[in-house]
């Protein structure tokens, strides 16, 4: 079951957004129920392609008729958007 992602961040004050899909082969490396592991896998995949960006936000879409989940980099950890206090 492939998982789609959209990562947003900045590189030298320039906004960067990258979309992609984690394949079944890539997903074999991680626990698919741990969203932070999925985000880190997507980041490693993009780093391998040369995208060295300060990622700030990630949206994961697992399909299965579930809404996509958005995560924010908060205090050096990936936190679900709904759990970030006073986000502006």
N, C-alpha and C positions, 0 to 999 in steps of 0.2 A: 504494500500500500504506500505509494509515494506521498510525500508531504511537501507542500509548497511553502515557500518562505519569501518574505520581503524584508530586507535589512535596510535601515536608514542611518546615516551618520554623516560625519564631516571629515574632510581631509584638507588641511590648510585653509580653513574657513569656507570651503566649497561644499555644498550639500551633495551627498552621494546617495543613490538608491539603487539597490540591486535585487532582482527577483531570481528565484531559482527553484529547483525541485530536488529533494533528497531521494535518491533511488533506493530500491529494496536492498541493493548491494551495500550502499553506504549505511543504511539503517541497521544492518546486521551488527555494526560496531557498537551500538548504543541501546540503552533502554528507551524504547519509544514512548513510554509513559512519563519520562522525565523531560519536560520541555526545555529546561536549561541545557541539558545534554544535546538536544536537537539544535538549539541555537548555536552552541559552541561548535557542533559538527558543520553547520552551514558556514560559520566564520572561518573555520579551518579550510574548508573547501574554497572559499573566496581568497583567502591568503595564499593558497597554493596557486591560484590564478593570477596573483600579483596585486590583489586589492587590499592594500594595507590602509585601513580606514578606522577611525575611532567610532565604532558602531554604537548608536544610542538607543535605537528602537528596532524591534523585530515583530513581525506578524507571522504567525504560524497557522496554516490551514491544513488540517488533517483530513478534510473531506468528511465522509460518513454523515452528512447532513448536520454537522455541528458548526456553529459559527466560528470564525477565525478568532484566535486569541492574540492580543497585542501585549508585548512585554517591553519594559523600559529598563535601561541600565541605571540602577539607583544604588548609590553607595557601593559601587564595584560589583553589584550582583544583578542578575536578570530577575526582575520582579513583575508580576502580572500588573497590568495597567490599573486595574481596579484596587490594588493594594498599595499604590504609591500615594503617600499622604501629600495633600496640598500641591498637586502637580499643576504647574502653570505653563 
